Amino acid sequence: MTERTTQSNDTLKRVLAIMAHPDDADLTCAGTLAKWIKAGRQVHYVVCTCGDKGTKDPHMTPHRLTAIREEEQLAAARKLGIEAVIFLRHKDGELEATKEFRAEIAMLIRHYKPDIVITHDPWQPYQLHPDHRAVGITVCDAIVAARDHLFLPAQTAIGLEAFEPAELYLWGAAEPDYFEDITETIDLKLEVLAQHQSQVCTIPNWRERIRQWAVSTGAPHGLAYAEAFKLIPFRS
């Protein structure tokens, strides 16, 4: 396995981060995205579900939690410098890798034309959350559908031409081969995650746990703090 650290192609300017729930991308790659944004990249977020079941509060309702989590995600995105957040508003825990969902994601890829797509690794061993698995595999399938003109002719008919990203980054990979140095952005990542109060409020010592996660990821590669990904290149 060839390991790479902080060598992403500087000519790739547009990034589409596709996540199952509000906070997924901020938890796994906010340090990387903050660094890329500072370098001039434009990042859009796609949040596939409402996150309307992500609470242990017995008095919370799905409708209220949806509103809370969307506001938290928007606040986090502003702090990080995200261009825009697209909320698809599927029900939390009910996503499936259907042809319809694939077409929905492919349409976003064709519309935003990202050089880089970043999402869940659907092959992460023992990943229990069905939404994480569904989003990861659907994004991989949607990249194939978006790139070939004979797929999704209804989209082509309205001007959404075939498009292929240059790179796919998968977070949560069992065998990552790309390690981004986030030493300069770890503090910002913690500020971003702090916006998700409905999620972090029940996690003891969450700041230190996130910091230690980044330390343990970076240490084997000579980095003070890092985030890890499986990098799959597409364009030759």
C-alpha positions in Angstrom: 0.0 0.0 0.0 1.3 3.4 -1.0 0.7 6.0 1.7 0.4 9.7 0.9 0.4 12.6 3.3 -0.9 16.1 2.3 -0.3 15.8 -1.4 -3.7 16.4 -2.9 -3.7 18.0 -6.3 -3.8 21.8 -5.9 -5.5 22.2 -9.3 -8.7 20.5 -8.0 -10.8 23.4 -6.7 -14.4 22.1 -6.2 -15.3 19.7 -3.4 -18.6 18.0 -2.7 -18.9 16.4 0.8 -21.8 14.0 1.0 -22.8 12.8 4.4 -25.6 10.8 6.0 -26.3 13.1 8.9 -25.6 16.6 10.1 -22.2 16.5 11.8 -20.8 13.5 9.9 -18.4 15.4 7.7 -17.5 17.9 10.5 -16.6 14.9 12.7 -14.5 13.1 10.2 -12.9 15.7 7.9 -13.5 19.2 9.1 -9.8 19.7 9.6 -9.0 18.6 6.1 -11.8 20.7 4.6 -10.7 23.8 6.6 -7.2 23.4 5.2 -8.5 23.0 1.7 -10.7 26.0 2.0 -7.8 28.1 3.3 -5.9 27.0 0.1 -8.7 28.3 -2.1 -11.0 25.3 -2.6 -14.8 25.7 -2.7 -16.7 23.1 -0.6 -20.4 22.3 -0.7 -22.1 20.0 1.8 -24.9 17.5 1.0 -26.7 16.2 4.1 -28.8 13.3 3.1 -31.0 12.8 6.2 -32.7 15.0 8.8 -30.8 13.4 11.6 -34.2 13.3 13.3 -33.5 10.3 15.5 -30.1 11.3 16.8 -31.0 12.0 20.4 -31.3 10.4 23.8 -33.6 13.2 25.1 -37.0 11.5 25.9 -38.8 14.8 25.4 -37.4 15.6 21.9 -39.6 15.2 18.8 -38.3 14.4 15.3 -39.7 17.7 13.9 -37.9 19.8 16.5 -34.7 17.8 16.3 -34.6 18.3 12.5 -34.8 22.0 13.0 -32.1 22.0 15.7 -29.7 19.9 13.7 -30.1 21.9 10.5 -29.4 25.1 12.4 -26.4 23.5 14.0 -25.1 22.3 10.6 -25.6 25.8 9.1 -23.7 27.4 12.0 -20.9 24.8 11.7 -20.7 25.4 7.9 -20.4 29.2 8.4 -17.6 28.8 10.8 -15.8 26.4 8.5 -16.4 28.5 5.3 -18.6 26.1 3.4 -20.2 27.6 0.3 -23.6 26.1 0.8 -25.4 23.2 2.5 -27.9 21.2 0.6 -30.4 19.3 2.8 -32.1 16.3 1.1 -34.2 15.6 4.2 -34.6 11.8 4.0 -35.7 10.2 7.2 -32.9 9.2 9.6 -32.2 5.5 9.6 -34.4 4.8 6.6 -32.0 5.4 3.7 -31.6 2.6 1.1 -29.3 2.4 -1.9 -32.1 2.6 -4.4 -31.9 3.7 -8.1 -33.8 6.8 -7.1 -31.4 7.8 -4.4 -28.5 7.1 -6.8 -30.1 9.4 -9.4 -30.5 12.1 -6.8 -26.8 12.0 -5.9 -25.7 11.8 -9.5 -27.8 14.9 -10.3 -25.9 16.8 -7.7 -22.6 15.6 -9.0 -23.5 16.7 -12.5 -24.8 20.0 -11.3 -21.9 21.0 -9.0 -19.2 19.3 -11.1 -16.9 18.6 -8.1 -13.3 17.8 -8.7 -13.3 15.9 -5.4 -16.1 14.0 -3.7 -15.7 13.0 -0.1 -18.0 10.6 1.8 -18.4 7.5 4.0 -16.5 4.4 3.2 -19.3 1.8 2.5 -16.9 -1.0 3.0 -15.9 0.0 6.5 -15.9 -3.3 8.5 -18.7 -3.6 11.0 -20.3 -0.3 10.2 -23.7 -0.7 11.9 -25.5 2.5 10.9 -27.5 1.7 7.7 -27.5 5.3 6.6 -23.7 5.4 6.5 -23.6 2.3 4.4 -26.3 3.4 2.1 -24.8 6.9 1.5 -21.3 5.5 0.9 -22.3 2.9 -1.7 -24.8 5.2 -3.3 -22.2 7.9 -3.8 -19.8 5.4 -5.3 -22.5 4.2 -7.7 -23.7 7.7 -8.5 -20.2 8.7 -9.6 -20.4 5.9 -12.2 -23.9 7.0 -13.3 -22.9 10.7 -13.4 -19.8 10.1 -15.6 -21.4 8.1 -18.5 -23.8 9.9 -20.8 -26.0 6.9 -21.5 -27.0 6.8 -17.8 -29.8 9.1 -16.6 -31.0 10.4 -20.0 -33.7 12.5 -18.3 -31.0 14.5 -16.6 -29.0 14.9 -19.8 -32.2 16.2 -21.5 -32.4 19.1 -19.1 -28.8 20.1 -19.6 -27.1 18.1 -16.8 -24.2 16.7 -18.9 -22.2 13.7 -17.8 -19.3 14.6 -15.4 -16.6 12.6 -13.7 -14.8 13.8 -10.5 -11.1 13.5 -10.4 -10.8 12.0 -6.9 -13.0 10.2 -4.3 -12.0 10.3 -0.6 -13.6 7.9 1.8 -13.6 8.6 5.5 -13.7 5.8 8.1 -11.7 3.5 5.9 -10.2 0.3 7.4 -7.1 0.7 5.1 -6.6 4.4 4.6 -3.8 5.5 2.3 -4.1 9.3 2.4 -3.3 11.2 5.6 -4.0 14.9 5.8 -2.0 17.0 8.2 -4.5 19.0 10.2 -2.1 20.4 12.8 -3.0 24.0 11.7 -6.7 23.4 11.7 -7.4 21.0 14.6 -8.5 23.9 16.8 -10.9 25.2 14.1 -12.3 21.6 13.8 -13.1 21.6 17.5 -14.9 25.0 17.1 -16.9 23.6 14.2 -17.9 20.5 16.2 -18.9 22.7 19.1 -21.8 24.1 16.9 -23.4 20.6 17.1 -24.4 21.0 20.7 -27.3 18.5 20.5 -24.7 15.8 19.7 -21.6 16.7 21.7 -23.4 17.6 24.9 -23.8 14.0 25.9 -20.2 12.9 25.1 -17.8 13.3 28.1 -14.5 15.0 27.3 -15.4 15.2 23.6 -12.8 17.8 22.8 -10.0 15.7 24.2 -11.3 12.6 22.6 -11.4 14.2 19.1 -7.9 15.7 19.7 -6.5 12.3 20.7 -8.2 10.6 17.7 -6.3 13.0 15.4 -3.0 12.4 17.4 -3.3 8.6 17.0 -4.1 9.0 13.3 -1.1 11.2 12.6 1.6 9.7 14.9 2.5 6.7 12.7 3.1 9.1 9.8 5.1 11.7 11.6 2.2 14.2 11.9 1.0 15.9 15.1 -2.7 15.7 14.1 -4.2 14.0 11.0 -7.3 12.8 9.3 -7.3 9.6 7.3 -9.0 8.6 4.0 -9.0 6.0 1.3 -8.2 7.9 -1.9 -9.6 6.6 -5.2 -8.4 8.5 -8.3 -10.7 8.6 -11.4 -9.3 10.9 -14.1 -6.1 9.7 -15.6 
